[in-house]
């Protein structure tokens, strides 16, 4: 698995693996069109990926949390197709792909690891995108919260309580909603005792009822 290369006990030599590099809030790891060189594993904190626009209204296309990777989409074309930026003070491990064969692993093994990682990213995105085609803002936001919960559980973390490190504006950009709509729906969920909000922390009080909201016809 590709993430194993980013572990402290991976025995990769320096120059191939850069361990636990701190990243400041707002710092950019790579930009759209930059030559592909590395895959990044999130160790702590969170990131957003976006497509810049000339109008200045960036389109958010993803969020990334501990245990997840960024930059794998650059493998195919040799450039990064999006920009990655830290939402908060974070740490990453960087694996320099052009030198990874020096680790002694076969090219076939490395290719399988990359394909596995890309497959998981596509699976998570497809699950969420299926819900986003619905018209209801409640369904979109409910699906988003449940998707984050599932991703955390897959990484061995609690899925009931987590931080919404992104702004309401970023969340709205990703979901195709106005930031005011995002705030209103979250408040509505709290009044209905589906979630509990404490600044950026959200606690899913009833994931089952939230799933019912998402599945409403």
Rosetta blueprint (number, residue, H / E / L):
1 X L
2 X H
3 X H
4 X H
5 X H
6 X H
7 X L
8 X L
9 X L
10 X L
11 X L
12 X L
13 X L
14 X E
15 X L
16 X L
17 X E
18 X E
19 X E
20 X E
21 X E
22 X E
23 X E
24 X L
25 X L
26 X L
27 X L
28 X E
29 X E
30 X E
31 X L
32 X L
33 X L
34 X L
35 X E
36 X L
37 X L
38 X E
39 X E
40 X E
41 X E
42 X E
43 X E
44 X E
45 X L
46 X E
47 X E
48 X E
49 X E
50 X E
51 X E
52 X L
53 X L
54 X L
55 X L
56 X L
57 X L
58 X L
59 X E
60 X E
61 X E
62 X E
63 X E
64 X E
65 X E
66 X L
67 X L
68 X L
69 X E
70 X E
71 X L
72 X L
73 X L
74 X H
75 X H
76 X H
77 X H
78 X L
79 X E
80 X L
81 X L
82 X L
83 X E
84 X E
85 X E
86 X E
87 X L
88 X L
89 X L
90 X E
91 X E
92 X E
93 X E
94 X E
95 X E
96 X E
97 X H
98 X H
99 X H
100 X H
101 X H
102 X H
103 X H
104 X L
105 X L
106 X L
107 X H
108 X H
109 X H
110 X H
111 X H
112 X H
113 X H
114 X H
115 X H
116 X H
117 X H
118 X H
119 X H
120 X H
121 X H
122 X H
123 X H
124 X H
125 X H
126 X H
127 X H
128 X H
129 X H
130 X H
131 X H
132 X H
133 X L
134 X L
135 X L
136 X L
137 X H
138 X H
139 X H
140 X H
141 X H
142 X H
143 X H
144 X H
145 X H
146 X H
147 X H
148 X H
149 X H
150 X H
151 X H
152 X H
153 X H
154 X H
155 X L
156 X L
157 X L
158 X L
159 X L
160 X L
161 X E
162 X E
163 X E
164 X L
165 X L
166 X L
167 X L
168 X H
169 X H
170 X H
171 X H
172 X H
173 X H
174 X H
175 X H
176 X L
177 X L
178 X L
179 X H
180 X H
181 X H
182 X H
183 X H
184 X H
185 X H
186 X H
187 X H
188 X H
189 X H
190 X H
191 X H
192 X L
193 X L
194 X L
195 X E
196 X E
197 X E
198 X E
199 X L
200 X L
201 X E
202 X E
203 X E
204 X E
205 X L
206 X L
207 X H
208 X H
209 X H
210 X H
211 X H
212 X H
213 X H
214 X H
215 X H
216 X L
217 X L
